[in-house]
Amino acid sequence: MPADSVFLQALQGAAFSFTRRPEPVAGDLRMSWGISVVLLSLFYSRGKKGSFLKLQLLAHAVRTEDSREQVRAVLRGEAKTSEIQVRVEPWLNRAVSFAHGLNYVTVSKGKSVALTQAGQEMASAIDANRDVLANEREFLQVVAMRLTEEIVGRIWRMETLL
C-alpha cells in the first residue's frame, strides 16, 4: 500500500475498540477441548493408556448425551454392541498429535496411546478443576475404565450381528 494512500491516512491515529465475541468454532474443533478429552480419556483408563479404537469410541460418545447414554446402556447390558453407530471423529488424530507434540502422550506403533508423566500431571490438573468439562468428566470417570478393549472390539466389529 503506498505511503500516501487515503486508506492508510484514515487508519493512522484512528481509535479502535474490540469486543470479545464467543468463539465461532464448534467445541469438537477446539484443540484445547480435544486435547483435554484425550488426556481425561487416558487418565481414567486402565494403565493410563488405550487403543486408537477406544479413543475413537470415547471421542464419539463424549460429544452428546444421546451417544453417552448408548455406551452406558451397552455397559449395563441393556443394549447390544451392534446398536451403537460409532462415527470416526476427525479431530481426534489432531488432538493426539498435538498432545504428543506437547509430550503429554506417547504413541506406540500407531495403535495405542499412553499418558506420559507430564500428561498425567496435566490430566490431573484438568480433573481438579470442577468448573470445566463437567459432563465429559462425569461420563469418562465411569466409562473409560469399564470399556475394555474386548468390548471396544465387539462394538467396532459389530460382532452381535453375526
C-alpha positions as CSV (number, residue, x, y, z in Angstrom):
1,M,0.0,0.0,0.0
2,P,1.6,3.4,-1.0
3,A,2.6,5.6,1.9
4,D,0.3,8.4,0.6
5,S,-2.8,6.1,0.4
6,V,-6.0,7.7,1.6
7,F,-6.9,4.5,3.4
8,L,-3.6,4.4,5.3
9,Q,-4.0,8.0,6.3
10,A,-7.5,7.3,7.6
11,L,-6.2,4.5,9.7
12,Q,-3.3,6.4,11.2
13,G,-4.3,7.8,14.5
14,A,-7.8,6.3,14.4
15,A,-9.3,4.9,17.6
16,F,-10.0,1.2,17.6
17,S,-12.1,-0.8,20.0
18,F,-12.5,-4.5,20.2
19,T,-15.3,-6.5,21.7
20,R,-14.7,-10.1,22.8
21,R,-17.1,-12.4,21.0
22,P,-17.8,-16.1,21.6
23,E,-15.5,-18.4,19.7
24,P,-17.3,-19.3,16.4
25,V,-15.7,-22.7,16.3
26,A,-17.6,-25.9,17.3
27,G,-16.3,-27.3,20.6
28,D,-15.0,-30.5,19.0
29,L,-12.8,-28.5,16.7
30,R,-11.2,-26.5,19.5
31,M,-7.8,-28.2,20.2
32,S,-7.9,-27.2,23.9
33,W,-11.2,-29.2,24.3
34,G,-9.9,-32.1,22.1
35,I,-6.5,-32.4,23.9
36,S,-8.3,-32.3,27.3
37,V,-10.8,-35.0,26.3
38,V,-7.9,-37.2,25.1
39,L,-6.0,-36.7,28.3
40,L,-9.0,-37.3,30.5
41,S,-9.9,-40.4,28.5
42,L,-6.5,-41.9,29.1
43,F,-6.3,-40.6,32.7
44,Y,-9.5,-42.6,33.6
45,S,-8.5,-45.7,31.6
46,R,-6.7,-48.7,33.0
47,G,-3.0,-48.3,32.9
48,K,-3.5,-44.7,31.7
49,K,-3.5,-45.9,28.1
50,G,-5.8,-47.1,25.4
51,S,-6.0,-48.1,21.7
52,F,-6.9,-45.6,19.0
53,L,-10.2,-47.6,18.6
54,K,-11.1,-47.0,22.2
55,L,-10.2,-43.3,22.0
56,Q,-12.3,-43.0,18.8
57,L,-15.3,-44.6,20.6
58,L,-14.9,-42.4,23.6
59,A,-14.4,-39.3,21.4
60,H,-17.6,-40.1,19.6
61,A,-19.6,-40.9,22.7
62,V,-18.4,-37.9,24.8
63,R,-19.9,-35.4,22.3
64,T,-23.6,-35.7,23.1
65,E,-25.8,-37.0,25.8
66,D,-27.5,-39.5,23.4
67,S,-24.2,-41.1,22.4
68,R,-23.1,-41.2,26.1
69,E,-26.3,-43.0,27.0
70,Q,-25.9,-45.5,24.2
71,V,-22.5,-46.5,25.6
72,R,-23.8,-46.6,29.2
73,A,-26.6,-48.9,28.0
74,V,-24.2,-51.3,26.5
75,L,-22.1,-51.4,29.7
76,R,-25.2,-52.0,31.7
77,G,-26.2,-54.9,29.4
78,E,-29.4,-53.1,28.2
79,A,-28.2,-52.7,24.6
80,K,-26.2,-54.8,22.2
81,T,-22.8,-53.6,21.0
82,S,-24.2,-53.5,17.4
83,E,-26.7,-50.9,18.4
84,I,-24.0,-48.2,18.7
85,Q,-23.2,-46.5,15.5
86,V,-19.7,-45.0,16.0
87,R,-18.7,-42.0,14.0
88,V,-14.9,-41.6,13.4
89,E,-14.1,-38.2,14.9
90,P,-11.7,-36.2,12.6
91,W,-10.5,-34.0,15.5
92,L,-9.1,-36.9,17.5
93,N,-6.0,-37.6,15.4
94,R,-5.1,-33.8,15.5
95,A,-5.7,-33.7,19.3
96,V,-3.4,-36.8,19.8
97,S,-0.8,-35.3,17.5
98,F,-0.8,-32.0,19.5
99,A,-0.7,-33.9,22.8
100,H,2.2,-35.9,21.5
101,G,4.0,-32.8,20.4
102,L,3.4,-31.3,23.9
103,N,4.9,-34.5,25.4
104,Y,1.6,-35.4,27.1
105,V,1.3,-38.8,25.4
106,T,3.3,-41.4,23.7
107,V,2.1,-43.3,20.6
108,S,3.2,-47.0,20.3
109,K,3.3,-48.5,16.8
110,G,0.4,-46.2,15.7
111,K,-2.0,-48.4,17.7
112,S,-2.1,-47.3,21.3
113,V,-1.7,-44.1,23.2
114,A,-0.4,-43.7,26.8
115,L,0.0,-40.7,29.1
116,T,3.4,-39.5,30.0
117,Q,4.2,-38.1,33.4
118,A,3.6,-34.6,32.1
119,G,0.3,-35.8,30.6
120,Q,-0.7,-37.4,33.9
121,E,0.0,-34.1,35.7
122,M,-1.9,-32.1,33.1
123,A,-4.9,-34.5,33.2
124,S,-4.8,-34.3,37.0
125,A,-4.9,-30.5,36.8
126,I,-7.9,-30.6,34.4
127,D,-9.6,-33.1,36.6
128,A,-9.1,-30.9,39.7
129,N,-10.9,-28.0,38.0
130,R,-14.6,-28.9,38.6
131,D,-15.8,-25.9,36.5
132,V,-14.6,-27.3,33.2
133,L,-15.7,-30.4,31.2
134,A,-18.2,-31.5,33.9
135,N,-20.3,-33.6,31.6
136,E,-17.3,-35.1,29.8
137,R,-15.5,-35.9,33.1
138,E,-18.6,-37.5,34.7
139,F,-19.0,-39.8,31.6
140,L,-15.3,-40.7,31.3
141,Q,-14.8,-41.4,35.0
142,V,-17.4,-44.2,34.8
143,V,-17.0,-45.4,31.3
144,A,-13.3,-45.2,30.4
145,M,-12.2,-47.9,32.9
146,R,-15.1,-50.2,32.3
147,L,-14.7,-50.0,28.5
148,T,-12.3,-52.8,27.9
149,E,-10.5,-53.5,24.6
150,E,-12.7,-56.6,24.2
151,I,-15.9,-54.5,24.3
152,V,-14.4,-51.9,22.0
153,G,-13.5,-54.6,19.5
154,R,-17.0,-56.0,19.6
155,I,-18.5,-52.6,19.0
156,W,-16.2,-51.8,16.1
157,R,-16.6,-55.2,14.5
158,M,-20.4,-55.4,15.2
159,E,-20.0,-59.0,16.4
160,T,-23.5,-59.3,17.7
161,L,-24.8,-59.0,14.1
162,L,-23.2,-62.4,13.2
